[in-house]
């Protein structure tokens, strides 16, 4: 694996994490006309979860004669730059199945092989800004998938403390009350999956761009902790129809 590519993605993950407004309660599980199934995930004891919003998973790809193999990894380091694996670092192979797909844990050495490369921002099937803004829309690079966020409700502004700890002067913040909707649409069929996030006088909201993984060669969309349930972050897999 290229150390330079891994370092770039390691830094990008931290930037995305720092810029995420994920202090709201998160999206509800969702509904729609696309086929969305619970994502089976095996998380070995002591291993970081690929569904955690605090450690966005890294997407990797191996291309060989048997076809593409996608992996997800959490907590990988970059030895060349003195960055060690985090405690609990883990890796999973994405295995398509009749329902959709499942995540199967693999040894870290499997994703550290030279043939396994990180999917860079330029190679990612979804532009980096997808699902990052409070409201907005985007289209996948292959023009098959559309993502959009919209809000229905009220807004108010107030002066609040600025900076990470709220002690760096006063800034104007917007507080939202209403429902924010994330929609994932298969453009040729018009079928969609919709998820709602309830906001109650909240300045924060979810920015799930690092938790949505579109795998065009498998025609699968993985939702890695985008929604929350009684037991915490949930994973879902959407199998896209042909076309």
MDAnalysis code that builds the backbone (N, CA, C; Angstrom):
import MDAnalysis as mda
import numpy as np

u = mda.Universe.empty(729, n_residues=243, atom_resindex=np.repeat(np.arange(243), 3), trajectory=True)
u.add_TopologyAttr("name", ["N", "CA", "C"] * 243)
u.add_TopologyAttr("resid", np.arange(1, 244))
u.add_TopologyAttr("resname", ["UNK", "UNK", "UNK", "UNK", "UNK", "UNK", "UNK", "UNK", "UNK", "UNK", "UNK", "UNK", "UNK", "UNK", "UNK", "UNK", "UNK", "UNK", "UNK", "UNK", "UNK", "UNK", "UNK", "UNK", "UNK", "UNK", "UNK", "UNK", "UNK", "UNK", "UNK", "UNK", "UNK", "UNK", "UNK", "UNK", "UNK", "UNK", "UNK", "UNK", "UNK", "UNK", "UNK", "UNK", "UNK", "UNK", "UNK", "UNK", "UNK", "UNK", "UNK", "UNK", "UNK", "UNK", "UNK", "UNK", "UNK", "UNK", "UNK", "UNK", "UNK", "UNK", "UNK", "UNK", "UNK", "UNK", "UNK", "UNK", "UNK", "UNK", "UNK", "UNK", "UNK", "UNK", "UNK", "UNK", "UNK", "UNK", "UNK", "UNK", "UNK", "UNK", "UNK", "UNK", "UNK", "UNK", "UNK", "UNK", "UNK", "UNK", "UNK", "UNK", "UNK", "UNK", "UNK", "UNK", "UNK", "UNK", "UNK", "UNK", "UNK", "UNK", "UNK", "UNK", "UNK", "UNK", "UNK", "UNK", "UNK", "UNK", "UNK", "UNK", "UNK", "UNK", "UNK", "UNK", "UNK", "UNK", "UNK", "UNK", "UNK", "UNK", "UNK", "UNK", "UNK", "UNK", "UNK", "UNK", "UNK", "UNK", "UNK", "UNK", "UNK", "UNK", "UNK", "UNK", "UNK", "UNK", "UNK", "UNK", "UNK", "UNK", "UNK", "UNK", "UNK", "UNK", "UNK", "UNK", "UNK", "UNK", "UNK", "UNK", "UNK", "UNK", "UNK", "UNK", "UNK", "UNK", "UNK", "UNK", "UNK", "UNK", "UNK", "UNK", "UNK", "UNK", "UNK", "UNK", "UNK", "UNK", "UNK", "UNK", "UNK", "UNK", "UNK", "UNK", "UNK", "UNK", "UNK", "UNK", "UNK", "UNK", "UNK", "UNK", "UNK", "UNK", "UNK", "UNK", "UNK", "UNK", "UNK", "UNK", "UNK", "UNK", "UNK", "UNK", "UNK", "UNK", "UNK", "UNK", "UNK", "UNK", "UNK", "UNK", "UNK", "UNK", "UNK", "UNK", "UNK", "UNK", "UNK", "UNK", "UNK", "UNK", "UNK", "UNK", "UNK", "UNK", "UNK", "UNK", "UNK", "UNK", "UNK", "UNK", "UNK", "UNK", "UNK", "UNK", "UNK", "UNK", "UNK", "UNK", "UNK", "UNK", "UNK", "UNK", "UNK", "UNK", "UNK", "UNK", "UNK", "UNK", "UNK"])
u.atoms.positions = np.array([
    [0.842, -1.188, 0.000],
    [0.000, 0.000, 0.000],
    [0.877, 1.237, 0.000],
    [0.537, 2.229, -0.763],
    [1.295, 3.466, -0.833],
    [1.199, 4.236, 0.477],
    [2.351, 4.503, 1.101],
    [2.353, 5.258, 2.353],
    [1.860, 6.675, 2.140],
    [2.235, 7.255, 0.988],
    [1.794, 8.620, 0.714],
    [0.284, 8.693, 0.583],
    [-0.315, 7.719, -0.129],
    [-1.771, 7.704, -0.273],
    [-2.447, 7.494, 1.069],
    [-1.889, 6.578, 1.883],
    [-2.479, 6.325, 3.186],
    [-2.387, 7.545, 4.080],
    [-1.252, 8.252, 4.024],
    [-1.100, 9.448, 4.845],
    [-2.115, 10.508, 4.457],
    [-2.340, 10.670, 3.159],
    [-3.304, 11.663, 2.687],
    [-4.698, 11.332, 3.185],
    [-5.049, 10.039, 3.124],
    [-6.383, 9.655, 3.579],
    [-6.502, 9.747, 5.089],
    [-5.414, 9.436, 5.825],
    [-5.447, 9.538, 7.283],
    [-5.718, 10.977, 7.682],
    [-5.026, 11.924, 7.034],
    [-5.236, 13.337, 7.334],
    [-6.625, 13.781, 6.912],
    [-7.107, 13.310, 5.737],
    [-8.436, 13.698, 5.257],
    [-9.518, 13.244, 6.216],
    [-9.348, 12.058, 6.794],
    [-10.340, 11.556, 7.741],
    [-10.431, 12.454, 8.962],
    [-9.263, 12.951, 9.436],
    [-9.278, 13.836, 10.586],
    [-9.942, 15.157, 10.250],
    [-9.697, 15.673, 9.032],
    [-10.326, 16.917, 8.625],
    [-11.832, 16.768, 8.556],
    [-12.277, 15.666, 7.941],
    [-13.724, 15.441, 7.833],
    [-14.348, 15.295, 9.211],
    [-13.630, 14.587, 10.097],
    [-14.170, 14.387, 11.427],
    [-14.280, 15.715, 12.157],
    [-13.245, 16.561, 12.043],
    [-13.249, 17.834, 12.745],
    [-14.323, 18.756, 12.202],
    [-14.639, 18.629, 10.898],
    [-15.609, 19.519, 10.287],
    [-17.029, 19.025, 10.373],
    [-17.239, 17.848, 10.928],
    [-18.580, 17.291, 10.995],
    [-19.381, 17.947, 12.112],
    [-20.623, 18.348, 11.809],
    [-21.498, 18.960, 12.803],
    [-22.363, 17.887, 13.458],
    [-21.746, 16.763, 13.794],
    [-22.533, 15.618, 14.259],
    [-22.774, 15.663, 15.758],
    [-23.445, 16.716, 16.214],
    [-23.815, 16.792, 17.615],
    [-25.314, 16.596, 17.778],
    [-26.031, 16.395, 16.692],
    [-27.463, 16.136, 16.750],
    [-27.679, 14.648, 17.034],
    [-28.931, 14.256, 17.124],
    [-29.248, 12.880, 17.501],
    [-29.046, 11.892, 16.361],
    [-28.871, 12.375, 15.139],
    [-28.658, 11.494, 14.006],
    [-29.940, 11.207, 13.244],
    [-29.799, 10.483, 12.148],
    [-30.937, 10.170, 11.298],
    [-31.686, 8.945, 11.804],
    [-32.993, 8.939, 11.585],
    [-33.808, 7.757, 11.860],
    [-33.491, 6.690, 10.811],
    [-33.819, 5.407, 11.063],
    [-33.418, 4.321, 10.158],
    [-33.814, 4.501, 8.703],
    [-34.967, 5.104, 8.408],
    [-35.292, 5.418, 7.025],
    [-36.277, 4.473, 6.378],
    [-36.701, 4.861, 5.159],
    [-37.629, 4.045, 4.373],
    [-37.574, 4.532, 2.929],
    [-38.141, 3.736, 2.035],
    [-38.161, 4.129, 0.637],
    [-38.374, 2.944, -0.275],
    [-38.147, 3.155, -1.562],
    [-38.412, 2.128, -2.564],
    [-37.157, 1.380, -2.994],
    [-35.989, 1.829, -2.567],
    [-34.778, 1.060, -2.805],
    [-34.720, -0.105, -1.814],
    [-34.020, -1.151, -2.200],
    [-33.886, -2.327, -1.352],
    [-32.743, -2.103, -0.365],
    [-33.082, -1.730, 0.873],
    [-32.085, -1.492, 1.921],
    [-32.199, -2.574, 2.978],
    [-31.103, -3.251, 3.234],
    [-31.079, -4.342, 4.203],
    [-30.129, -4.010, 5.344],
    [-30.387, -4.545, 6.536],
    [-29.402, -4.390, 7.613],
    [-28.046, -4.928, 7.168],
    [-26.995, -4.217, 7.496],
    [-25.645, -4.619, 7.115],
    [-25.065, -5.496, 8.218],
    [-24.808, -6.748, 7.873],
    [-24.208, -7.663, 8.846],
    [-22.737, -7.296, 9.042],
    [-22.370, -7.010, 10.286],
    [-20.998, -6.606, 10.613],
    [-20.508, -7.435, 11.790],
    [-19.394, -8.115, 11.599],
    [-18.745, -8.814, 12.698],
    [-17.624, -7.913, 13.232],
    [-17.724, -7.526, 14.510],
    [-16.704, -6.674, 15.128],
    [-16.023, -7.473, 16.232],
    [-14.794, -7.943, 16.008],
    [-14.100, -8.719, 17.041],
    [-13.941, -7.923, 18.332],
    [-13.907, -8.616, 19.427],
    [-13.751, -7.975, 20.737],
    [-12.488, -7.119, 20.771],
    [-12.624, -5.899, 21.269],
    [-11.482, -5.001, 21.373],
    [-11.160, -4.244, 20.112],
    [-11.972, -4.420, 19.064],
    [-11.726, -3.765, 17.778],
    [-12.651, -2.569, 17.599],
    [-12.116, -1.490, 17.054],
    [-12.934, -0.323, 16.739],
    [-14.004, -0.710, 15.720],
    [-15.161, -0.083, 15.811],
    [-16.261, -0.419, 14.905],
    [-16.215, 0.436, 13.642],
    [-16.494, -0.144, 12.484],
    [-16.580, 0.647, 11.252],
    [-17.844, 1.493, 11.188],
    [-18.727, 1.366, 12.184],
    [-19.949, 2.159, 12.229],
    [-19.805, 3.400, 13.107],
    [-18.641, 3.604, 13.701],
    [-18.440, 4.725, 14.609],
    [-18.165, 6.013, 13.853],
    [-18.855, 7.097, 14.237],
    [-18.646, 8.386, 13.569],
    [-17.358, 9.062, 14.015],
    [-16.767, 8.611, 15.139],
    [-15.543, 9.245, 15.614],
    [-14.304, 8.750, 14.883],
    [-14.406, 7.612, 14.211],
    [-13.305, 7.083, 13.411],
    [-13.844, 6.677, 12.042],
    [-13.993, 7.625, 11.114],
    [-14.539, 7.270, 9.800],
    [-13.708, 6.179, 9.133],
    [-14.357, 5.159, 8.583],
    [-13.603, 4.059, 7.974],
    [-12.950, 4.465, 6.661],
    [-11.790, 3.900, 6.437],
    [-11.050, 4.095, 5.199],
    [-11.512, 3.055, 4.187],
    [-11.791, 3.477, 2.954],
    [-12.199, 2.566, 1.887],
    [-10.970, 2.201, 1.055],
    [-10.779, 0.903, 0.849],
    [-9.651, 0.412, 0.062],
    [-10.160, -0.532, -1.021],
    [-9.341, -0.706, -2.055],
    [-9.759, -1.527, -3.197],
    [-8.579, -2.332, -3.724],
    [-8.852, -3.605, -4.010],
    [-7.875, -4.454, -4.693],
    [-8.475, -4.887, -6.019],
    [-7.760, -4.641, -7.094],
    [-8.195, -5.027, -8.433],
    [-7.340, -6.196, -8.914],
    [-8.002, -7.309, -9.260],
    [-7.250, -8.418, -9.833],
    [-8.141, -9.142, -10.837],
    [-7.643, -10.227, -11.389],
    [-8.364, -10.909, -12.473],
    [-9.687, -11.484, -11.994],
    [-9.787, -11.746, -10.692],
    [-11.032, -12.310, -10.165],
    [-12.094, -11.235, -9.965],
    [-11.724, -9.966, -10.114],
    [-12.668, -8.886, -9.919],
    [-12.250, -7.987, -8.773],
    [-13.002, -6.930, -8.531],
    [-12.638, -5.991, -7.472],
    [-12.996, -6.526, -6.079],
    [-12.169, -6.201, -5.121],
    [-12.456, -6.510, -3.719],
    [-12.331, -5.220, -2.923],
    [-13.409, -4.840, -2.256],
    [-13.407, -3.642, -1.425],
    [-13.152, -4.021, 0.030],
    [-12.449, -3.128, 0.726],
    [-12.196, -3.293, 2.153],
    [-12.545, -1.994, 2.871],
    [-12.843, -2.125, 4.160],
    [-12.957, -0.984, 5.067],
    [-11.951, -1.203, 6.185],
    [-11.316, -0.138, 6.618],
    [-10.346, -0.237, 7.710],
    [-10.514, 0.953, 8.642],
    [-10.298, 0.712, 9.918],
    [-10.393, 1.754, 10.940],
    [-9.119, 1.741, 11.765],
    [-8.528, 2.910, 11.950],
    [-7.381, 3.034, 12.850],
    [-6.048, 2.640, 12.269],
    [-5.947, 2.502, 10.942],
    [-4.661, 2.150, 10.336],
    [-3.671, 3.303, 10.467],
    [-2.422, 2.969, 10.742],
    [-1.380, 3.968, 10.824],
    [-0.600, 4.075, 9.524],
    [0.409, 4.942, 9.534],
    [1.295, 5.116, 8.389],
    [2.729, 5.064, 8.915],
    [3.325, 3.878, 8.960],
    [4.654, 3.736, 9.559],
    [5.697, 4.683, 8.974],
    [5.620, 4.952, 7.685],
    [6.613, 5.814, 7.045],
    [6.634, 7.209, 7.665],
    [5.488, 7.652, 8.165],
    [5.398, 8.982, 8.770],
    [5.335, 8.911, 10.297],
    [5.686, 7.761, 10.845],
    [5.719, 7.612, 12.289],
    [4.354, 7.518, 12.934],
    [3.333, 7.179, 12.151],
    [1.962, 7.058, 12.671],
    [1.638, 5.576, 12.832],
    [1.525, 5.146, 14.074],
    [1.264, 3.736, 14.351],
    [-0.229, 3.438, 14.247],
    [-0.564, 2.156, 14.078],
    [-1.962, 1.745, 14.133],
    [-2.536, 2.133, 15.494],
    [-3.772, 2.594, 15.499],
    [-4.438, 2.888, 16.755],
    [-4.757, 1.594, 17.498],
    [-4.819, 1.635, 18.825],
    [-5.290, 0.450, 19.550],
    [-6.693, 0.077, 19.075],
    [-6.884, -1.181, 18.763],
    [-8.187, -1.623, 18.277],
    [-8.376, -1.463, 16.783],
    [-7.317, -1.141, 16.041],
    [-7.430, -1.014, 14.585],
    [-7.974, -2.309, 13.997],
    [-8.826, -2.174, 12.985],
    [-9.443, -3.352, 12.387],
    [-9.700, -3.177, 10.907],
    [-9.931, -4.281, 10.223],
    [-10.190, -4.255, 8.779],
    [-11.260, -5.284, 8.447],
    [-12.027, -4.964, 7.409],
    [-13.129, -5.829, 6.961],
    [-13.145, -5.916, 5.447],
    [-13.487, -7.077, 4.938],
    [-13.706, -7.273, 3.508],
    [-15.206, -7.159, 3.245],
    [-15.559, -6.407, 2.197],
    [-16.962, -6.270, 1.810],
    [-17.318, -7.457, 0.921],
    [-18.210, -8.311, 1.402],
    [-18.602, -9.500, 0.654],
    [-20.047, -9.361, 0.186],
    [-20.279, -9.155, -1.124],
    [-21.665, -9.115, -1.626],
    [-22.344, -10.458, -1.416],
    [-23.639, -10.422, -1.142],
    [-24.395, -11.665, -1.022],
    [-25.780, -11.447, -1.608],
    [-26.633, -12.453, -1.489],
    [-27.959, -12.386, -2.112],
    [-28.804, -11.264, -1.536],
    [-28.630, -10.957, -0.249],
    [-29.388, -9.878, 0.371],
    [-28.817, -8.516, -0.009],
    [-27.530, -8.366, 0.122],
    [-26.843, -7.126, -0.269],
    [-25.344, -7.305, -0.074],
    [-24.883, -7.209, 1.184],
    [-23.465, -7.407, 1.473],
    [-23.291, -7.558, 2.974],
    [-22.128, -8.046, 3.360],
    [-21.774, -8.132, 4.767],
    [-20.306, -7.763, 4.920],
    [-19.917, -7.378, 6.125],
    [-18.533, -7.025, 6.416],
    [-17.898, -8.149, 7.224],
    [-16.853, -8.726, 6.664],
    [-16.176, -9.860, 7.289],
    [-14.800, -9.411, 7.765],
    [-14.484, -9.560, 9.053],
    [-13.180, -9.117, 9.537],
    [-12.037, -9.909, 8.912],
    [-10.953, -9.199, 8.624],
    [-9.741, -9.818, 8.080],
    [-8.554, -9.311, 8.877],
    [-7.434, -9.998, 8.747],
    [-6.207, -9.563, 9.415],
    [-5.735, -8.237, 8.819],
    [-5.137, -7.389, 9.639],
    [-4.635, -6.111, 9.142],
    [-3.615, -6.298, 8.025],
    [-2.854, -7.395, 8.076],
    [-1.856, -7.640, 7.034],
    [-2.491, -7.755, 5.652],
    [-3.750, -8.204, 5.590],
    [-4.394, -8.367, 4.286],
    [-4.588, -7.023, 3.588],
    [-4.909, -5.970, 4.346],
    [-5.125, -4.664, 3.725],
    [-3.834, -3.866, 3.595],
    [-2.735, -4.395, 4.130],
    [-1.443, -3.712, 4.012],
    [-0.612, -4.246, 2.851],
    [-1.201, -5.147, 2.059],
    [-0.502, -5.648, 0.887],
    [-0.403, -4.555, -0.177],
    [0.668, -4.546, -0.977],
    [0.826, -3.514, -2.009],
    [-0.336, -3.455, -2.999],
    [-1.010, -4.594, -3.227],
    [-2.107, -4.609, -4.206],
    [-3.365, -3.927, -3.682],
    [-3.438, -3.696, -2.384],
    [-4.608, -3.050, -1.790],
    [-4.299, -1.567, -1.612],
    [-5.072, -0.726, -2.283],
    [-4.804, 0.709, -2.288],
    [-5.998, 1.503, -1.760],
    [-5.740, 2.582, -1.019],
    [-6.847, 3.452, -0.595],
    [-7.535, 4.077, -1.797],
    [-8.828, 4.212, -1.718],
    [-9.587, 4.938, -2.738],
    [-9.466, 6.422, -2.401],
    [-8.728, 7.162, -3.216],
    [-8.468, 8.565, -2.927],
    [-9.715, 9.410, -3.186],
    [-9.651, 10.663, -2.748],
    [-10.784, 11.573, -2.949],
    [-11.099, 11.729, -4.428],
    [-10.055, 11.740, -5.272],
    [-10.266, 11.885, -6.708],
    [-10.870, 10.631, -7.321],
    [-10.622, 9.471, -6.726],
    [-11.151, 8.212, -7.241],
    [-12.506, 7.860, -6.644],
    [-12.873, 8.503, -5.541],
    [-14.105, 8.155, -4.852],
    [-15.300, 8.344, -5.775],
    [-16.227, 7.393, -5.720],
    [-17.405, 7.465, -6.588],
    [-18.310, 8.632, -6.234],
    [-18.216, 9.126, -4.996],
    [-18.995, 10.279, -4.569],
    [-18.054, 11.456, -4.331],
    [-18.352, 12.630, -4.891],
    [-17.549, 13.813, -4.584],
    [-17.508, 14.060, -3.083],
    [-16.417, 14.666, -2.620],
    [-16.201, 14.833, -1.187],
    [-17.297, 15.637, -0.504],
    [-17.954, 16.558, -1.236],
    [-18.961, 17.414, -0.607],
    [-20.320, 16.734, -0.454],
    [-20.485, 15.528, -0.980],
    [-21.780, 14.852, -0.907],
    [-22.218, 14.652, 0.543],
    [-23.430, 15.102, 0.857],
    [-24.052, 14.937, 2.177],
    [-23.292, 15.634, 3.293],
    [-22.434, 16.591, 2.942],
    [-21.676, 17.314, 3.962],
    [-22.389, 18.586, 4.405],
    [-23.088, 19.247, 3.491],
    [-23.712, 20.531, 3.797],
    [-25.058, 20.343, 4.490],
    [-25.501, 21.385, 5.175],
    [-26.816, 21.339, 5.821],
    [-27.906, 21.074, 4.784],
    [-27.843, 21.768, 3.656],
    [-28.721, 21.517, 2.520],
    [-27.878, 21.514, 1.249],
    [-28.218, 20.641, 0.323],
    [-27.482, 20.597, -0.931],
    [-27.714, 19.279, -1.643],
    [-27.113, 19.145, -2.821],
    [-27.273, 17.921, -3.599],
    [-25.998, 17.639, -4.371],
    [-25.853, 16.404, -4.784],
    [-24.693, 16.005, -5.576],
    [-25.063, 14.775, -6.390],
    [-24.225, 14.464, -7.354],
    [-24.409, 13.291, -8.210],
    [-23.115, 12.502, -8.225],
    [-23.226, 11.187, -8.184],
    [-22.036, 10.350, -8.240],
    [-21.308, 10.556, -9.558],
    [-20.044, 10.229, -9.566],
    [-19.224, 10.468, -10.760],
    [-19.692, 9.652, -11.958],
    [-20.369, 8.513, -11.703],
    [-20.878, 7.720, -12.821],
    [-22.306, 8.114, -13.211],
    [-22.837, 9.164, -12.570],
    [-24.165, 9.706, -12.887],
    [-25.304, 8.734, -12.586],
    [-25.065, 7.756, -11.740],
    [-26.114, 6.778, -11.416],
    [-26.816, 7.076, -10.103],
    [-26.167, 7.821, -9.217],
    [-26.678, 8.011, -7.872],
    [-26.748, 9.498, -7.554],
    [-27.860, 9.901, -6.945],
    [-28.019, 11.275, -6.500],
    [-28.233, 11.319, -4.997],
    [-27.576, 12.262, -4.322],
    [-27.741, 12.445, -2.888],
    [-28.173, 13.887, -2.631],
    [-29.074, 14.059, -1.686],
    [-29.516, 15.408, -1.368],
    [-29.893, 15.539, 0.090],
    [-29.670, 16.722, 0.660],
    [-30.135, 17.041, 1.999],
    [-31.036, 18.265, 1.908],
    [-32.151, 18.240, 2.618],
    [-33.123, 19.338, 2.602],
    [-33.674, 19.521, 4.011],
    [-34.216, 20.699, 4.272],
    [-34.709, 21.013, 5.618],
    [-36.084, 21.644, 5.531],
    [-36.968, 21.217, 6.417],
    [-38.292, 21.808, 6.552],
    [-38.482, 22.181, 8.016],
    [-38.558, 23.496, 8.287],
    [-38.705, 23.935, 9.665],
    [-38.374, 25.402, 9.819],
    [-37.954, 25.789, 10.999],
    [-37.662, 27.188, 11.299],
    [-36.209, 27.348, 11.716],
    [-35.722, 28.578, 11.600],
    [-34.346, 28.903, 11.960],
    [-34.343, 30.177, 12.800],
    [-33.395, 30.250, 13.707],
    [-33.165, 31.492, 14.431],
    [-31.660, 31.676, 14.592],
    [-31.236, 32.901, 14.777],
    [-29.816, 33.177, 14.974],
    [-29.602, 33.766, 16.359],
    [-28.416, 33.531, 16.896],
    [-28.060, 34.057, 18.214],
    [-26.540, 34.186, 18.274],
    [-26.065, 35.050, 19.119],
    [-24.637, 35.217, 19.340],
    [-24.167, 34.186, 20.357],
    [-23.138, 33.435, 19.996],
    [-22.615, 32.391, 20.872],
    [-21.100, 32.479, 20.900],
    [-20.499, 31.755, 21.840],
    [-19.049, 31.723, 21.935],
    [-18.434, 30.985, 20.763],
    [-17.360, 31.528, 20.199],
    [-16.705, 30.912, 19.055],
    [-15.546, 30.028, 19.457],
    [-14.986, 29.322, 18.478],
    [-13.860, 28.438, 18.731],
    [-14.291, 27.083, 19.240],
    [-13.339, 26.167, 19.337],
    [-13.634, 24.787, 19.721],
    [-14.232, 24.720, 21.129],
    [-13.721, 25.553, 22.060],
    [-14.194, 25.509, 23.436],
    [-15.210, 26.603, 23.744],
    [-15.599, 27.391, 22.712],
    [-16.574, 28.441, 22.925],
    [-16.031, 29.650, 23.659],
    [-14.716, 29.835, 23.639],
    [-14.092, 30.927, 24.393],
    [-13.339, 31.915, 23.496],
    [-13.536, 31.833, 22.193],
    [-12.765, 32.659, 21.268],
    [-13.633, 33.728, 20.624],
    [-14.251, 34.557, 21.456],
    [-15.062, 35.632, 20.931],
    [-16.459, 35.185, 20.565],
    [-17.254, 36.130, 20.125],
    [-18.647, 35.870, 19.796],
    [-18.824, 35.692, 18.284],
    [-19.640, 34.730, 17.912],
    [-20.002, 34.501, 16.515],
    [-21.519, 34.383, 16.424],
    [-22.039, 34.530, 15.226],
    [-23.475, 34.353, 15.010],
    [-23.746, 32.909, 14.601],
    [-24.560, 32.213, 15.361],
    [-24.892, 30.816, 15.089],
    [-26.367, 30.700, 14.709],
    [-26.644, 29.722, 13.857],
    [-28.027, 29.439, 13.454],
    [-28.520, 28.203, 14.183],
    [-29.728, 28.289, 14.725],
    [-30.343, 27.163, 15.427],
    [-31.579, 26.710, 14.640],
    [-31.702, 25.386, 14.483],
    [-32.737, 24.817, 13.628],
    [-33.744, 24.014, 14.441],
    [-35.013, 24.153, 14.085],
    [-36.081, 23.324, 14.636],
    [-36.911, 22.806, 13.464],
    [-36.946, 21.503, 13.312],
    [-37.681, 20.913, 12.190],
    [-37.099, 19.568, 11.808],
    [-37.259, 19.216, 10.561],
    [-36.804, 17.915, 10.064],
    [-35.865, 18.115, 8.881],
    [-34.707, 17.535, 8.986],
    [-33.726, 17.543, 7.903],
    [-33.739, 16.163, 7.256],
    [-33.770, 16.124, 5.941],
    [-33.944, 14.866, 5.210],
    [-32.739, 14.576, 4.322],
    [-32.261, 13.352, 4.408],
    [-31.226, 12.843, 3.506],
    [-31.891, 11.884, 2.530],
    [-31.739, 12.125, 1.231],
    [-32.324, 11.269, 0.206],
    [-31.227, 10.702, -0.684],
    [-31.270, 9.399, -0.896],
    [-30.365, 8.706, -1.817],
    [-31.226, 8.144, -2.938],
    [-30.943, 8.543, -4.177],
    [-31.809, 8.161, -5.300],
    [-31.009, 7.474, -6.407],
    [-31.544, 6.358, -6.884],
    [-31.020, 5.706, -8.077],
    [-31.662, 6.413, -9.263],
    [-30.870, 7.184, -9.996],
    [-31.434, 8.168, -10.922],
    [-32.198, 7.548, -12.084],
    [-31.719, 6.453, -12.649],
    [-32.395, 5.902, -13.829],
    [-33.743, 5.276, -13.494],
    [-33.896, 4.744, -12.289],
    [-35.164, 4.111, -11.916],
    [-36.062, 5.036, -11.100],
    [-35.484, 6.068, -10.509],
    [-36.255, 6.949, -9.647],
    [-36.508, 6.385, -8.257],
    [-35.997, 5.198, -7.974],
    [-36.177, 4.610, -6.652],
    [-35.250, 5.303, -5.649],
    [-35.677, 5.378, -4.384],
    [-34.930, 6.195, -3.439],
    [-34.954, 5.578, -2.036],
    [-34.083, 6.115, -1.184],
    [-34.087, 5.813, 0.245],
    [-34.020, 7.136, 0.981],
    [-34.903, 7.317, 1.967],
    [-35.014, 8.600, 2.653],
    [-34.830, 8.413, 4.155],
    [-34.067, 9.326, 4.762],
    [-33.813, 9.288, 6.193],
    [-34.032, 10.685, 6.766],
    [-34.700, 10.756, 7.913],
    [-35.030, 12.038, 8.529],
    [-34.256, 12.233, 9.832],
    [-33.833, 13.469, 10.041],
    [-33.157, 13.860, 11.282],
    [-33.965, 14.968, 11.942],
    [-34.442, 14.715, 13.162],
    [-35.225, 15.710, 13.891],
    [-34.289, 16.650, 14.643],
    [-34.478, 17.952, 14.446],
    [-33.674, 18.963, 15.120],
    [-34.573, 19.817, 16.003],
    [-34.151, 20.048, 17.228],
    [-34.925, 20.854, 18.168],
    [-34.033, 21.969, 18.702],
    [-34.180, 23.144, 18.109],
    [-33.379, 24.313, 18.493],
    [-31.902, 23.935, 18.571],
    [-31.433, 23.299, 17.519],
    [-30.078, 22.755, 17.484],
    [-29.199, 23.517, 16.498],
    [-27.985, 23.841, 16.925],
    [-27.009, 24.439, 16.016],
    [-26.197, 23.354, 15.312],
    [-26.325, 22.123, 15.771],
    [-25.584, 21.019, 15.184],
    [-26.468, 20.152, 14.312],
    [-25.837, 19.412, 13.420],
    [-26.543, 18.487, 12.542],
    [-25.553, 17.464, 12.035],
    [-26.071, 16.371, 11.514],
    [-25.213, 15.290, 11.026],
    [-24.675, 15.611, 9.636],
    [-23.416, 15.279, 9.428],
    [-22.784, 15.414, 8.118],
    [-22.190, 14.047, 7.764],
    [-22.986, 13.162, 7.168],
    [-22.586, 11.756, 7.043],
    [-21.750, 11.408, 5.813],
    [-21.068, 12.415, 5.218],
    [-20.355, 12.119, 3.982],
    [-19.281, 11.047, 4.155],
    [-18.651, 10.953, 5.325],
    [-17.629, 9.923, 5.525],
    [-18.234, 8.573, 5.885],
    [-19.550, 8.521, 6.092],
    [-20.210, 7.275, 6.483],
    [-21.026, 6.661, 5.346],
    [-21.052, 7.304, 4.185],
    [-21.757, 6.770, 3.018],
    [-20.713, 6.306, 2.014],
    [-20.738, 5.048, 1.684],
    [-19.757, 4.486, 0.748],
    [-20.500, 3.879, -0.450],
    [-20.281, 4.459, -1.612],
    [-20.864, 3.924, -2.848],
    [-19.791, 3.094, -3.541],
    [-20.101, 1.818, -3.792],
    [-19.167, 0.881, -4.414],
    [-19.682, 0.579, -5.821],
    [-19.300, 1.387, -6.813],
    [-19.920, 1.271, -8.143],
    [-19.697, -0.078, -8.808],
    [-18.553, -0.705, -8.574],
    [-18.302, -1.983, -9.234],
    [-19.133, -3.117, -8.643],
    [-19.671, -2.909, -7.460],
    [-20.570, -3.887, -6.849],
    [-22.014, -3.426, -6.895],
    [-22.251, -2.165, -7.273],
    [-23.576, -1.549, -7.260],
    [-24.233, -1.689, -5.879],
    [-23.443, -1.330, -4.893],
    [-23.895, -1.341, -3.509],
    [-23.607, 0.020, -2.881],
    [-24.476, 0.420, -1.946],
    [-24.247, 1.609, -1.127],
    [-24.257, 1.165, 0.325],
    [-23.182, 1.472, 1.040],
    [-23.093, 1.138, 2.453],
    [-23.365, 2.381, 3.288],
    [-24.262, 2.252, 4.261],
    [-24.551, 3.322, 5.210],
    [-23.975, 2.877, 6.553],
    [-22.856, 3.458, 6.921],
    [-22.071, 2.987, 8.058],
    [-22.313, 3.876, 9.272],
    [-23.392, 3.611, 9.980],
    [-23.688, 4.408, 11.152],
    [-24.372, 5.718, 10.848],
    [-24.947, 5.860, 9.652],
    [-25.676, 7.080, 9.317],
    [-26.908, 7.222, 10.207],
    [-27.542, 6.106, 10.547],
    [-28.729, 6.125, 11.417],
    [-28.388, 5.518, 12.768],
    [-29.216, 5.860, 13.754],
    [-29.050, 5.344, 15.108],
    [-30.278, 4.551, 15.512],
    [-30.040, 3.506, 16.290],
    [-31.124, 2.704, 16.832],
    [-30.953, 2.568, 18.336],
    [-31.782, 1.760, 18.979],
    [-31.691, 1.589, 20.436],
    [-30.323, 1.099, 20.895],
    [-29.627, 0.351, 20.043],
    [-28.332, -0.200, 20.426],
    [-27.167, 0.609, 19.877],
    [-27.448, 1.780, 19.318],
    [-26.375, 2.623, 18.818],
    [-26.371, 2.728, 17.310],
    [-25.221, 3.094, 16.712],
    [-25.144, 3.271, 15.256],
    [-25.519, 1.999, 14.506],
    [-26.256, 2.184, 13.408],
    [-26.701, 1.046, 12.603],
    [-26.039, 1.067, 11.224],
    [-25.869, -0.106, 10.670],
    [-25.363, -0.227, 9.309],
    [-26.444, -0.751, 8.387],
    [-26.493, -0.194, 7.173],
    [-27.427, -0.674, 6.156],
    [-26.698, -0.805, 4.827],
    [-27.229, -1.676, 3.998],
    [-26.672, -1.892, 2.676],
    [-27.805, -1.750, 1.654],
    [-27.577, -0.955, 0.640],
    [-28.554, -0.753, -0.435],
    [-28.019, -1.409, -1.704],
    [-28.776, -2.373, -2.214],
    [-28.448, -2.997, -3.498],
    [-29.162, -2.226, -4.598],
    [-28.408, -1.603, -5.489],
    [-29.007, -0.792, -6.537],
    [-29.561, -1.655, -7.656],
    [-30.670, -1.260, -8.261],
    [-31.212, -2.009, -9.396],
    [-30.314, -1.843, -10.612],
    [-30.440, -2.708, -11.603],
    [-29.625, -2.586, -12.813],
    [-29.883, -1.273, -13.533],
    [-28.861, -0.807, -14.239],
    [-29.021, 0.399, -15.040],
    [-28.437, 1.627, -14.413],
])
